[in-house]
Each structure stands twice: as structure tokens, then as C-alpha cells.
Amino acid sequence: MEYLKDVLKSAGIEPERLRMEFCSSAEGQKFQEIATDFHEHIKKMGPSPLKESSS
């Protein structure tokens, strides 16, 4: 995971845009909470720097 974060950083992408969480298929509520939390986190960060540079 740290390697991937380093790769993102060297490409000019915030490493905080990558997260790994674990939950089983029986943990639907936990999955929903993880997805919602990460979605809010990304929204607060704003658009990807790659998206901005391609405009």
C-alpha cells in the first residue's frame, strides 16, 4: 500500500485518494459506511489534479 501511495505522489496525485479497507460480504452496513465516508473524503479534496490538467 505504501508503494502505491508513493507512486501516486510521484505522479502528482494526493496519496490520500487511495484507501484500503476490509469487510466481509456479510457486513453490508460496514461497507456502506466505508463507501460513504470515503466518498465524502474525496469530495472534500476536490477534483483530481489529473482531471484539472487535462482540461
Backbone as JSON Lines, residues from 0, in Angstrom:
{"i":0,"aa":"M","n":[0.82,-1.18,0.0],"ca":[0.0,0.0,0.0],"c":[0.87,1.26,0.0]}
{"i":1,"aa":"E","n":[1.92,1.25,0.79],"ca":[2.82,2.41,0.83],"c":[3.47,2.64,-0.54]}
{"i":2,"aa":"Y","n":[3.81,1.56,-1.23],"ca":[4.4,1.69,-2.57],"c":[3.43,2.41,-3.51]}
{"i":3,"aa":"L","n":[2.17,2.0,-3.49],"ca":[1.17,2.63,-4.35],"c":[0.99,4.1,-4.0]}
{"i":4,"aa":"K","n":[1.03,4.43,-2.72],"ca":[0.92,5.83,-2.32],"c":[2.11,6.63,-2.82]}
{"i":5,"aa":"D","n":[3.3,6.03,-2.8],"ca":[4.49,6.7,-3.33],"c":[4.36,6.93,-4.83]}
{"i":6,"aa":"V","n":[3.83,5.95,-5.55],"ca":[3.62,6.08,-6.99],"c":[2.65,7.23,-7.28]}
{"i":7,"aa":"L","n":[1.55,7.26,-6.55],"ca":[0.58,8.34,-6.74],"c":[1.22,9.7,-6.48]}
{"i":8,"aa":"K","n":[1.97,9.78,-5.39],"ca":[2.61,11.05,-5.03],"c":[3.57,11.5,-6.12]}
{"i":9,"aa":"S","n":[4.35,10.58,-6.68],"ca":[5.29,10.95,-7.73],"c":[4.57,11.35,-9.02]}
{"i":10,"aa":"A","n":[3.32,10.92,-9.19],"ca":[2.52,11.3,-10.36],"c":[1.74,12.59,-10.11]}
{"i":11,"aa":"G","n":[1.89,13.18,-8.93],"ca":[1.22,14.42,-8.62],"c":[-0.2,14.25,-8.1]}
{"i":12,"aa":"I","n":[-0.5,13.06,-7.59],"ca":[-1.83,12.76,-7.06],"c":[-1.69,12.57,-5.56]}
{"i":13,"aa":"E","n":[-2.61,13.17,-4.81],"ca":[-2.56,13.04,-3.36],"c":[-2.72,11.58,-2.96]}
{"i":14,"aa":"P","n":[-1.8,11.04,-2.16],"ca":[-1.91,9.65,-1.72],"c":[-3.16,9.38,-0.88]}
{"i":15,"aa":"E","n":[-3.77,10.44,-0.36],"ca":[-5.0,10.28,0.43],"c":[-6.18,9.85,-0.43]}
{"i":16,"aa":"R","n":[-6.01,9.85,-1.76],"ca":[-7.06,9.4,-2.66],"c":[-7.1,7.87,-2.75]}
{"i":17,"aa":"L","n":[-6.21,7.21,-2.04],"ca":[-6.17,5.75,-2.03],"c":[-6.39,5.26,-0.61]}
{"i":18,"aa":"R","n":[-7.29,4.33,-0.46],"ca":[-7.57,3.76,0.85],"c":[-7.92,2.29,0.67]}
{"i":19,"aa":"M","n":[-7.5,1.46,1.6],"ca":[-7.89,0.06,1.57],"c":[-8.56,-0.27,2.9]}
{"i":20,"aa":"E","n":[-9.73,-0.86,2.81],"ca":[-10.49,-1.28,3.98],"c":[-10.89,-2.73,3.77]}
{"i":21,"aa":"F","n":[-11.14,-3.43,4.84],"ca":[-11.57,-4.82,4.77],"c":[-12.93,-4.98,5.42]}
{"i":22,"aa":"C","n":[-13.79,-5.72,4.75],"ca":[-15.06,-6.12,5.35],"c":[-15.54,-7.36,4.6]}
{"i":23,"aa":"S","n":[-16.27,-8.19,5.29],"ca":[-16.77,-9.42,4.66],"c":[-18.06,-9.13,3.91]}
{"i":24,"aa":"S","n":[-18.48,-10.09,3.1],"ca":[-19.72,-9.92,2.34],"c":[-20.93,-9.86,3.27]}
{"i":25,"aa":"A","n":[-20.77,-10.3,4.5],"ca":[-21.87,-10.26,5.47],"c":[-21.96,-8.9,6.18]}
{"i":26,"aa":"E","n":[-21.05,-8.0,5.89],"ca":[-21.01,-6.71,6.57],"c":[-21.48,-5.58,5.65]}
{"i":27,"aa":"G","n":[-22.7,-5.7,5.17],"ca":[-23.24,-4.7,4.25],"c":[-23.27,-3.3,4.83]}
{"i":28,"aa":"Q","n":[-23.67,-3.19,6.08],"ca":[-23.73,-1.88,6.73],"c":[-22.34,-1.27,6.85]}
{"i":29,"aa":"K","n":[-21.35,-2.09,7.21],"ca":[-19.98,-1.59,7.32],"c":[-19.48,-1.12,5.96]}
{"i":30,"aa":"F","n":[-19.77,-1.88,4.89],"ca":[-19.35,-1.49,3.55],"c":[-19.97,-0.14,3.17]}
{"i":31,"aa":"Q","n":[-21.24,0.02,3.46],"ca":[-21.93,1.27,3.15],"c":[-21.27,2.44,3.88]}
{"i":32,"aa":"E","n":[-20.94,2.25,5.15],"ca":[-20.3,3.31,5.93],"c":[-18.92,3.65,5.37]}
{"i":33,"aa":"I","n":[-18.15,2.64,5.0],"ca":[-16.82,2.86,4.43],"c":[-16.93,3.64,3.13]}
{"i":34,"aa":"A","n":[-17.85,3.2,2.25],"ca":[-18.01,3.85,0.95],"c":[-18.48,5.3,1.11]}
{"i":35,"aa":"T","n":[-19.42,5.53,2.0],"ca":[-19.94,6.88,2.21],"c":[-18.85,7.79,2.79]}
{"i":36,"aa":"D","n":[-18.11,7.28,3.77],"ca":[-17.03,8.05,4.38],"c":[-15.97,8.43,3.35]}
{"i":37,"aa":"F","n":[-15.57,7.47,2.53],"ca":[-14.52,7.75,1.54],"c":[-15.04,8.7,0.46]}
{"i":38,"aa":"H","n":[-16.28,8.55,0.07],"ca":[-16.87,9.46,-0.91],"c":[-16.84,10.9,-0.39]}
{"i":39,"aa":"E","n":[-17.23,11.09,0.85],"ca":[-17.2,12.43,1.46],"c":[-15.77,12.96,1.54]}
{"i":40,"aa":"H","n":[-14.83,12.09,1.88],"ca":[-13.41,12.46,1.96],"c":[-12.92,12.97,0.6]}
{"i":41,"aa":"I","n":[-13.23,12.25,-0.46],"ca":[-12.8,12.62,-1.8],"c":[-13.49,13.92,-2.25]}
{"i":42,"aa":"K","n":[-14.77,14.07,-1.95],"ca":[-15.48,15.3,-2.31],"c":[-14.82,16.52,-1.67]}
{"i":43,"aa":"K","n":[-14.39,16.39,-0.41],"ca":[-13.73,17.49,0.28],"c":[-12.38,17.83,-0.36]}
{"i":44,"aa":"M","n":[-11.72,16.83,-0.94],"ca":[-10.42,17.05,-1.58],"c":[-10.57,17.8,-2.9]}
{"i":45,"aa":"G","n":[-11.73,17.71,-3.51],"ca":[-11.95,18.37,-4.78],"c":[-11.55,17.5,-5.96]}
{"i":46,"aa":"P","n":[-11.6,18.08,-7.15],"ca":[-11.3,17.3,-8.36],"c":[-9.87,16.78,-8.36]}
{"i":47,"aa":"S","n":[-9.69,15.69,-9.06],"ca":[-8.36,15.11,-9.22],"c":[-7.46,16.09,-9.97]}
{"i":48,"aa":"P","n":[-6.2,16.2,-9.57],"ca":[-5.28,17.07,-10.3],"c":[-5.13,16.63,-11.75]}
{"i":49,"aa":"L","n":[-5.3,15.36,-12.02],"ca":[-5.21,14.88,-13.4],"c":[-6.38,15.4,-14.22]}
{"i":50,"aa":"K","n":[-7.55,15.45,-13.63],"ca":[-8.73,15.96,-14.33],"c":[-8.55,17.43,-14.66]}
{"i":51,"aa":"E","n":[-8.02,18.19,-13.72],"ca":[-7.81,19.62,-13.94],"c":[-6.78,19.87,-15.03]}
{"i":52,"aa":"S","n":[-5.71,19.08,-15.07],"ca":[-4.65,19.31,-16.05],"c":[-5.05,18.89,-17.45]}
{"i":53,"aa":"S","n":[-6.06,18.03,-17.58],"ca":[-6.49,17.59,-18.91],"c":[-7.5,18.54,-19.52]}
{"i":54,"aa":"S","n":[-7.98,19.52,-18.75],"ca":[-8.99,20.47,-19.26],"c":[-8.37,21.53,-20.13]}
